Amino acid sequence: MCFHLPTARFLTRCSLFCLLWVATNYMYIHSLRILLATDVMALFATNVSCVYLLSWVILHEQFVGVRVSRKQTVF
């Protein structure tokens, strides 16, 4: 089964994500002029967890705990 996406729609979606990426990088570089590099990296690293926590509140998503499974290998 092959799904064909029109070229105009594809380019529109790609350009939207490209603009978001450029804006994020611009704000990151601009914040390095104002704050210390360690502070900026701490904020940048915790961004994902903040978005995840806000998704619980705003989107009313159910908590799904991340389960880590280990494979036991026998040598």
C-alpha positions as CSV (number, residue, x, y, z in Angstrom):
1,M,0.0,0.0,0.0
2,C,1.5,3.3,-1.1
3,F,0.3,6.7,0.2
4,H,1.0,9.7,-2.0
5,L,1.2,13.1,-0.3
6,P,0.8,16.1,-2.6
7,T,4.0,18.0,-3.1
8,A,2.6,21.3,-1.9
9,R,1.3,19.8,1.3
10,F,4.6,18.1,1.9
11,L,6.6,21.3,1.4
12,T,4.2,23.2,3.6
13,R,4.6,20.8,6.5
14,C,8.3,20.6,6.1
15,S,8.6,24.4,6.0
16,L,6.6,24.7,9.2
17,F,8.9,22.4,11.0
18,C,11.9,24.1,9.5
19,L,10.7,27.5,10.8
20,L,10.2,26.0,14.3
21,W,13.7,24.5,14.2
22,V,15.2,27.8,13.2
23,A,13.3,29.7,15.8
24,T,14.4,27.3,18.5
25,N,18.0,27.5,17.5
26,Y,17.8,31.3,17.4
27,M,16.3,31.5,20.9
28,Y,19.0,29.1,22.1
29,I,21.8,31.2,20.7
30,H,20.2,34.4,22.0
31,S,19.9,33.0,25.5
32,L,23.6,32.1,25.5
33,R,24.3,35.9,25.3
34,I,22.2,36.6,28.4
35,L,22.6,33.6,30.7
36,L,25.5,31.3,31.5
37,A,26.0,28.2,29.3
38,T,25.3,25.8,32.2
39,D,22.0,27.5,32.9
40,V,20.9,27.4,29.3
41,M,21.9,23.7,29.0
42,A,19.9,22.9,32.1
43,L,16.8,24.6,30.7
44,F,17.3,22.9,27.3
45,A,17.7,19.5,28.9
46,T,14.6,19.8,31.1
47,N,12.4,21.1,28.3
48,V,11.2,17.6,27.3
49,S,10.2,16.7,30.8
50,C,8.3,20.0,31.2
51,V,6.4,19.4,28.0
52,Y,5.5,15.9,29.2
53,L,4.3,17.1,32.6
54,L,2.3,19.9,31.0
55,S,0.6,17.4,28.6
56,W,-0.9,15.8,31.7
57,V,-2.4,19.0,32.8
58,I,-3.4,20.6,29.5
59,L,-4.3,17.6,27.4
60,H,-5.6,15.5,30.3
61,E,-3.4,12.6,29.2
62,Q,-3.3,9.5,31.3
63,F,0.0,8.6,33.0
64,V,1.9,5.9,31.3
65,G,4.9,4.8,33.3
66,V,7.9,3.9,31.3
67,R,8.7,0.3,31.9
68,V,12.2,-0.9,31.5
69,S,12.6,-4.6,30.6
70,R,15.8,-6.4,30.8
71,K,16.9,-9.2,28.6
72,Q,18.8,-11.8,30.4
73,T,21.4,-13.4,28.2
74,V,23.2,-16.6,29.0
75,F,26.8,-16.9,27.8
